[in-house]
């Protein structure tokens, strides 16, 4: 007897098999049509990255943000960070077709503000990741606190003058509140580069 998941889950606007990385990749644009322009805008928001710059794809999933950065700046070094070994394997396979300068790290993102492992970094990017790390079923006050701790974790391993750029949606916390949490964590030059419907690209910088 086959134990395949029900194919009709693919037909629903909400739901589906988001925990399966290969399903995620082929359904992303169909299920979340703003995700592709969000990644394009993320690339447009990047500062110039010199050869050898170290970039972390935080909670990388299937590696779409890392691939986007590498397509724009192919001489960077990538660190793929995720706690899911299957997703991390897909991301490493995807990025590995582009470069050998990619290191996968299977670790959980700290929840107490401790620095992300694998640094120092020149740039940390995250695509549709922060809301999943923070969680959906939290009240706004708790969500703001979790975002602030998460941004502290990102800030610490950044080199002076380094950047954090995120592409996400406002399903967990409004954009303004996310930007204020980033500022409270210690980021400077916090701003939003693009927004369409619930999706946005925003970022900040560590003081030089």
Secondary structure, DSSP 8 states (H G I E B T S, - for coil): ------GGGGGSSS-S-TTSHHHHHHHHHHH-THHHHHHHHHHHH-----TT-EEEEET-TTTHHHHHHHHH-TT-EEEEEES-HHHHHHHHHHHHTT-S-EEEEE----SSS---TT--EEEEEEES-HHHHH-SSS-HHHHHHHHHHHHHHHHHTEEEEEEEEEEEESSSS-HHHHHHHHHHTT-EEEEEEEEETTEEEEEEE---
